[in-house]
Amino acid sequence: MRRLVVLLAALLLIPAAPAWAASTLTNTGFESGLTGWTGNGYTESGGRSGLRLTHWASAAYRWETTQTLTGLSNGSYTARVWTRSGGGQNAAYLALKNCGGAEQRAPVPVSDGWTQISVTTTVSNGQCTVSLFSDANAGNWASFDDASFAAGSTGGTIQIRGVDVSTLKKSEDRGGVYRDGGGTQRDALAILRGSGANYGRLKVWVNPADGYNNKARVLTMASRIKGQGMKLLVDFHYSDSWADPGKQNKPAAWASLPFSALRQAVYDHTYDVLNALKAQGTAADMVQVGNEINDGMLWPDGRSNNWANLASLLTAGSNAVKAVNSSTQVMLHLAEGGNNSQHRWWFDQAVSRGVPFDVIGVSHYIYWHGSIASLQTNINDLASRYGKPVVVAETAYGFTLAQDDSEPNIFNSSLQQTGGYPATAQGQADALRAVINAVKAVPNGRGLGVFYWEPTWTAVSGNGWDPTNPSSGNGWENQALFDYSDRALPGLSVLGTA
């Protein structure tokens, strides 16, 4: 279809008729072509409903489709639009401009499914222009449908702008340094907090070989996080090392325990760590009972093919959380944030067995777990189906394909192609913004927030991925939010405008 409109696209040097003065957005679904809109673009079938506006040309192009609202009362306003895009543009975004302050933008995510994005601004001059913009290369395309503009900032912000800093202490102890955007060396947590982060996440291992991420180190880091005025999420892995969908190994000290004792160990360990945090005045605000537990935890006893056992372990952990502090929220956390059928099955099982929890957490790395559209569909459904707020507990993206140590990087050219955003500082920022916008768009304010995973895990000798091997390298440094000169990247500023 797109190749058939080359002649039409060539005619787009003639702008659409300008919008008349109005305080409400007109022709929001483009069912009347470009009536009410000004600038470039064409309409075609295949919209979210009816027609859609499309930006595409066979040569490089810079197109903008706008509508200006006038006679507005001063205050906060939010624009939303549903988008699809094949990616590759230099820039593609929804913007609010000429509203009396700085232009506000929300990038268009790379997605083969319709995804809603939103942007909020403060009108101080009685008018505002809604802009749909593409600065694109030949053949790049983006489509828009069902736009809206309304007073208020509902959905314009998120409560949690989080960072997982589990490797930070070890990095610092091995010589790691961090610099703000101006190049001044400062405390990493202060930089993160100053950039807008308001929640720190710390994983807990039972008896790790390197002595990091254990109870004592978590207490130390919790004090620093709380000292910055941030809240605290504690992530129990119930393991001595990494726990994720591919491995959920018992701690060595628990390996031979019968199930009843294993369940008690979960309760006691959870209670012990959280009670120690409370005693030092740094109580956890939220707790994960397990990490990416799609196939359960503490294998084989708590694998998801034995839901009775898994539910018993989860309930023990949740009960321990509430015994320490009834106001601490319990999160159940799965990977594959776009996998709606699996997540429905999993949470149906948990709910039917009475597992107590407050928050649904998902990991969503767009190069592994699916498009932004799939994330949006899943978290919208989970929030509605279970009546719980949702959090993207882990996400990240690469700012370069270069390495800073000898360990091959996880994020490579193949994953860049799958993710759809360039491996640049701006591409990283845009990918994070797209995830945040998906959470913002969850109906009824149930999109609670986002955590960026390991923004401070730079390449520092001795701070590799394997706690049993001091010489192991770091495969994550090109997804940190600090570059190879240890300077804060633009992605950090996304947290401050979330």
C-alpha positions in Angstrom: 0.0 0.0 0.0 2.7 2.4 1.0 4.6 2.1 -2.3 1.4 2.9 -4.2 1.2 6.4 -2.7 4.4 7.8 -4.1 2.5 10.1 -6.4 0.4 11.3 -3.6 3.4 11.8 -1.3 5.0 13.9 -4.0 2.0 16.3 -3.9 2.6 17.0 -0.2 4.5 20.1 -0.9 1.1 21.7 -0.9 0.2 22.1 2.8 -3.1 21.0 4.2 -5.6 23.7 5.0 -4.7 25.4 8.3 -6.7 24.6 11.4 -9.3 27.2 12.4 -9.1 28.7 15.9 -10.5 26.2 18.4 -9.9 25.0 21.9 -10.5 21.3 21.0 -8.7 19.0 18.7 -10.6 18.3 15.5 -10.5 15.3 13.1 -8.6 13.3 15.7 -8.8 10.1 13.7 -8.0 11.5 10.3 -11.3 10.2 8.9 -11.6 13.5 7.0 -8.1 13.4 5.6 -6.0 16.3 6.8 -8.9 18.7 7.5 -8.1 20.7 10.5 -4.4 19.9 10.3 -1.5 21.7 8.7 1.7 20.4 7.1 2.8 17.1 5.5 1.4 13.6 5.6 -1.3 11.6 3.9 -4.1 9.4 5.1 -4.6 5.7 4.1 -6.5 2.7 5.3 -5.2 0.4 8.1 -5.7 2.8 11.0 -6.3 1.7 14.5 -9.9 2.7 13.6 -10.6 3.7 10.0 -8.0 5.8 8.4 -4.5 6.7 9.7 -2.0 9.6 9.1 1.2 8.3 7.6 4.6 9.9 7.1 6.6 8.1 4.4 8.6 9.1 1.3 11.0 7.4 -1.1 13.7 10.0 -0.3 14.9 11.5 2.9 12.3 13.8 4.3 11.4 16.1 7.2 7.6 16.2 7.7 5.4 17.8 10.4 1.6 17.6 10.8 0.3 20.2 13.3 -2.9 21.5 14.8 -3.0 24.6 16.9 -5.4 25.1 19.8 -6.4 28.6 20.9 -8.5 30.1 23.6 -7.1 27.7 26.2 -7.3 28.4 29.9 -3.8 28.3 31.3 -2.8 25.1 33.1 -1.7 21.6 32.5 -2.6 19.7 29.2 -1.9 16.3 27.9 -1.8 15.1 24.2 -2.0 11.5 23.3 -1.8 9.6 20.0 -1.6 6.0 18.9 1.4 5.2 16.7 3.1 2.6 14.6 6.6 2.8 13.1 9.2 0.8 11.3 11.9 2.9 12.9 15.2 4.2 11.5 14.2 7.9 11.6 16.6 10.5 12.9 13.7 11.7 15.0 10.0 10.9 15.2 7.8 12.2 18.0 4.7 13.7 19.4 5.3 17.2 20.6 3.5 20.1 22.3 5.0 23.5 21.4 4.3 27.2 21.4 2.4 26.8 24.6 4.4 29.4 26.6 7.2 27.2 27.7 9.8 24.7 26.5 8.7 22.3 23.8 7.8 18.9 25.3 8.3 15.7 23.2 7.5 11.9 23.4 9.4 9.8 20.9 7.5 7.4 18.6 8.5 3.8 19.6 9.5 1.2 17.0 6.5 -1.1 16.9 4.5 -3.1 14.5 1.4 -2.8 16.7 -0.4 0.3 17.7 1.1 1.9 20.9 -0.2 5.0 22.7 2.2 7.7 23.6 1.5 10.9 25.6 3.2 14.2 26.5 2.2 16.8 29.0 2.9 20.5 29.1 1.8 23.7 31.0 0.0 26.3 28.8 0.8 29.8 29.9 -0.2 31.8 26.8 -3.6 30.6 26.0 -2.6 28.4 23.1 -0.7 25.2 22.2 0.3 23.4 19.0 0.1 19.6 18.7 2.9 18.4 16.4 3.4 15.0 14.8 7.0 15.1 13.5 9.3 12.9 11.4 12.9 13.6 10.4 13.5 10.5 8.4 15.6 8.7 5.9 14.3 7.3 2.6 11.7 4.6 3.2 11.2 5.2 6.9 7.6 5.3 8.0 5.4 6.3 11.0 1.7 6.2 11.3 -0.6 8.1 13.7 -4.3 7.7 14.7 -6.8 8.6 17.4 -5.1 11.7 18.7 -6.4 13.6 21.8 -5.7 16.8 23.7 -7.2 17.5 27.1 -6.7 19.5 30.2 -5.0 17.8 33.1 -1.9 15.7 33.5 -3.5 12.3 34.2 -1.1 9.7 32.8 1.5 12.4 32.4 3.8 11.3 35.1 4.7 8.0 36.9 5.3 7.5 40.6 8.4 5.4 40.4 11.5 6.4 38.5 13.7 3.7 39.7 17.3 2.5 39.3 18.8 -0.9 40.2 22.2 -0.2 41.8 23.0 -3.6 43.0 26.6 -3.6 41.6 27.4 0.0 42.6 29.1 -0.8 45.9 31.4 -3.4 44.4 32.2 -1.0 41.5 33.2 1.8 43.9 35.3 -0.6 46.0 37.2 -1.6 42.8 37.9 1.9 41.8 34.8 2.9 39.7 34.0 6.6 39.5 31.0 8.5 38.1 30.7 12.0 36.6 27.8 14.2 36.0 26.9 15.5 32.5 29.4 18.3 33.0 32.2 15.9 33.8 32.5 16.6 37.5 33.2 13.5 39.6 30.4 13.0 42.2 28.7 10.3 44.2 26.8 8.1 41.7 23.6 8.0 43.8 23.6 11.8 44.0 23.9 12.0 40.2 21.0 9.6 39.8 18.9 11.4 42.3 19.6 14.7 40.8 18.6 13.4 37.4 15.2 12.4 38.7 15.5 8.9 40.1 13.4 8.5 43.2 13.6 4.7 44.0 16.6 2.4 44.4 16.5 -1.3 43.8 18.9 -3.8 45.5 19.1 -7.5 45.0 19.7 -9.9 47.9 21.7 -13.1 47.7 21.9 -15.5 50.6 25.6 -16.3 50.8 27.3 -15.0 47.6 30.9 -16.0 47.0 32.2 -12.4 46.7 30.4 -11.2 49.8 28.4 -8.5 47.8 24.6 -8.3 47.7 24.4 -10.1 51.0 22.5 -8.8 54.1 25.4 -6.6 55.3 26.1 -4.9 52.0 22.3 -4.4 51.4 22.1 -2.6 54.7 25.0 -0.3 53.7 23.5 0.6 50.3 20.0 1.0 51.8 21.4 3.7 54.1 22.8 5.6 51.2 19.7 5.3 49.1 17.5 6.5 51.9 20.0 9.2 52.6 19.3 10.6 49.1 15.6 10.8 49.9 14.8 7.9 47.6 12.6 4.9 48.4 13.8 1.3 48.5 12.8 -1.9 46.6 14.4 -5.1 47.9 14.7 -7.9 45.4 15.0 -11.4 47.0 16.6 -13.9 44.6 16.6 -16.7 47.2 19.9 -17.9 45.8 23.6 -17.4 46.2 23.9 -16.0 42.7 21.7 -15.0 39.7 18.1 -16.1 39.6 16.1 -15.6 36.4 13.8 -17.7 34.2 16.7 -20.0 33.2 18.0 -20.8 36.6 16.5 -20.7 40.1 19.1 -22.5 42.2 18.8 -23.0 45.9 21.3 -21.4 48.2 23.9 -24.0 49.2 22.8 -23.8 52.8 19.3 -24.8 51.8 20.1 -27.4 49.3 19.2 -30.5 51.4 16.3 -29.0 53.4 12.9 -30.8 53.3 10.1 -28.7 51.9 8.7 -27.6 55.2 12.1 -26.4 56.3 12.7 -24.8 52.9 9.5 -22.8 53.3 10.6 -21.7 56.8 14.0 -20.7 55.5 12.2 -18.4 52.9 10.2 -16.8 55.7 13.2 -16.5 58.1 15.6 -15.0 55.5 13.1 -12.5 54.3 12.1 -11.5 57.8 15.8 -11.2 58.9 16.9 -8.9 56.1 13.8 -6.7 56.2 13.8 -6.5 60.0 17.4 -5.4 60.0 16.6 -2.7 57.4 13.7 -1.5 59.6 15.9 -1.5 62.7 18.5 0.8 61.1 15.7 3.2 60.0 15.7 2.2 56.3 12.6 0.1 56.0 11.9 -1.3 52.6 9.0 0.4 50.7 8.5 -2.5 48.3 9.8 -6.1 48.2 10.1 -8.6 45.4 9.4 -12.2 46.6 11.5 -13.8 43.9 13.2 -12.5 40.8 11.8 -13.3 37.3 10.0 -16.4 38.6 8.1 -17.3 35.4 9.1 -21.0 36.1 9.0 -20.7 39.8 11.9 -20.5 42.3 14.0 -22.7 44.5 14.1 -25.5 41.9 13.0 -28.2 41.9 10.7 -27.8 44.9 9.1 -24.5 43.8 9.0 -25.0 40.1 5.8 -23.9 38.3 4.9 -27.5 37.5 4.2 -27.8 41.2 2.1 -24.7 41.9 1.0 -25.9 45.4 4.6 -25.8 46.5 5.4 -22.5 44.7 2.3 -20.8 46.2 3.4 -22.0 49.6 6.9 -20.5 49.2 5.5 -17.2 47.8 3.0 -16.9 50.6 5.8 -17.5 53.2 7.9 -14.7 51.7 4.9 -12.4 51.5 3.8 -13.1 55.0 7.4 -12.3 56.3 7.3 -8.9 54.4 4.0 -7.9 56.1 5.2 -9.2 59.5 8.0 -6.7 59.5 6.0 -3.8 58.1 2.4 -4.1 57.0 2.7 -1.0 54.8 5.5 -2.5 52.6 4.2 -3.5 49.2 4.8 -7.0 47.9 5.7 -7.4 44.2 5.5 -10.7 42.2 7.9 -10.3 39.3 8.0 -12.1 35.9 10.2 -11.7 32.9 9.0 -11.4 29.3 6.8 -8.3 29.7 5.0 -8.9 26.4 4.0 -12.5 27.1 0.3 -12.0 28.0 -0.8 -15.6 27.7 1.9 -16.8 30.0 1.4 -14.0 32.5 -2.4 -14.6 32.6 -1.8 -18.2 33.3 0.8 -17.5 36.0 -1.2 -14.9 37.9 -4.4 -16.9 37.6 -2.6 -19.7 39.4 -1.3 -17.3 42.1 -4.6 -15.7 42.7 -6.5 -19.0 42.8 -4.2 -20.2 45.5 -4.5 -17.1 47.6 -0.9 -15.8 47.2 -1.0 -12.3 48.8 0.6 -9.5 46.7 0.2 -5.8 46.0 2.0 -5.1 42.8 2.7 -6.9 39.4 6.2 -6.5 38.2 7.5 -7.4 34.7 10.9 -7.2 33.0 10.8 -5.8 29.5 13.9 -5.5 27.4 12.5 -4.7 24.0 15.3 -6.6 22.2 14.4 -9.8 24.1 10.8 -9.6 25.3 8.9 -8.0 22.4 7.7 -4.7 21.0 6.4 -1.8 23.0 3.0 -2.6 21.7 3.2 -6.1 23.2 4.3 -4.6 26.6 1.4 -2.1 26.4 -1.2 -4.8 25.7 0.1 -7.1 28.5 0.4 -4.5 31.3 -3.0 -2.9 30.4 -4.6 -6.4 30.6 -2.8 -7.4 33.8 -3.7 -4.2 35.6 -7.4 -4.6 34.6 -7.7 -8.3 35.1 -6.2 -8.4 38.6 -6.9 -4.8 39.7 -3.3 -4.3 40.7 -0.7 -1.6 39.8 2.1 -2.7 37.4 5.8 -1.8 37.4 8.4 -2.5 34.7 10.9 -3.8 37.3 13.8 -4.1 34.7 14.6 -2.5 31.4 17.7 -1.2 29.6 19.1 -0.5 26.2 22.6 0.0 24.7 24.2 3.4 23.9 27.0 1.9 21.8 28.1 -1.4 20.2 31.7 -0.9 21.3 33.2 -2.8 24.3 35.0 -1.3 27.3 36.5 -4.6 28.5 37.3 -8.0 27.0 33.9 -9.6 28.0 31.6 -9.7 25.0 28.6 -7.4 25.4 25.2 -8.9 25.7 23.7 -6.0 23.7 25.1 -6.5 20.2 24.3 -5.5 16.6 21.7 -8.3 16.3 19.9 -7.2 19.4 20.1 -3.5 18.2 18.3 -4.6 15.0 15.6 -6.5 17.0 15.2 -3.6 19.5 14.7 -1.1 16.6 16.5 1.9 18.2 20.1 2.8 17.2 22.9 2.0 19.7 23.5 5.7 20.4 23.0 7.9 23.5 19.9 9.3 21.9 18.6 5.8 20.9 19.1 4.6 24.5 17.1 7.6 25.8 14.4 7.1 23.3 14.0 3.4 24.1 13.7 4.2 27.8 11.2 6.9 27.0 9.1 4.4 25.0 8.9 2.0 27.9 8.0 4.8 30.3 5.3 6.0 28.0 3.8 2.5 27.8 3.6 2.5 31.6 2.1 6.0 31.7 -0.7 4.8 29.3 -2.0 2.1 31.6 -5.6 3.0 32.3 -6.9 4.2 35.7 -3.5 5.3 36.9 -2.3 1.7 37.4 1.0 2.3 35.6 3.2 2.7 38.7 6.6 3.2 37.3 9.9 1.8 35.8 13.2 0.7 37.0 16.3 1.0 34.8 18.5 -2.1 35.4 22.1 -1.5 36.5 22.8 2.0 35.2 26.0 2.2 37.1 27.5 -1.2 36.0 30.4 0.2 34.1 33.5 -1.8 33.1 35.6 -1.9 36.3 38.2 -4.6 36.8 37.0 -7.0 39.4 33.3 -6.2 39.1 32.4 -8.8 36.5 29.2 -10.9 36.2 30.5 -14.0 38.0 30.7 -13.6 41.8 32.8 -16.8 42.0 35.4 -15.5 39.5 37.1 -12.1 40.2 38.6 -12.0 36.7 35.2 -12.3 35.0 34.3 -9.3 32.8 31.2 -7.2 32.5 28.9 -7.7 29.5 26.6 -4.9 30.5 28.7 -1.7 30.3 27.3 -0.6 27.0 23.8 -0.5 28.6 24.8 1.6 31.6 23.7 5.2 31.9 27.3 6.4 32.1 29.6 6.4 29.1 33.1 5.0 28.8 34.4 8.3 30.2 32.2 7.7 33.3 30.0 10.6 32.3 26.2 10.6 32.7 24.3 9.9 29.5 21.2 11.7 28.2 19.1 8.7 29.2 19.4 9.8 32.8 17.5 13.0 32.1 14.6 10.8 30.8 14.0 9.8 34.4 13.6 13.4 35.5 10.9 14.1 32.9 9.0 10.8 33.3 
